[in-house]
Amino acid sequence: MVIGLGPLTLLRPLAVAAACLGALLNGGGAPSLLVGASAGAAVLCVEPLVHRRWYRHVQ
């Protein structure tokens, strides 16, 4: 998957963490951190599940 999508796939968790930190530091407070972390976790957790479902027959 990393070879197919490129090395930027590995930067996705860092981008989510940076966005959450930026929201917190720019006055968003705890609600913005909670929303950002929830959205980021959803994106990062769904991708492996979808990949396994669609490409389970590919070795």
Secondary structure, DSSP 8 states (H G I E B T S, - for coil): -HHHH-GGGGGHHHHHHHHHHHHIIIIIHHHHHHHHHHHHHHHHHHHHHHHHHHSTT--
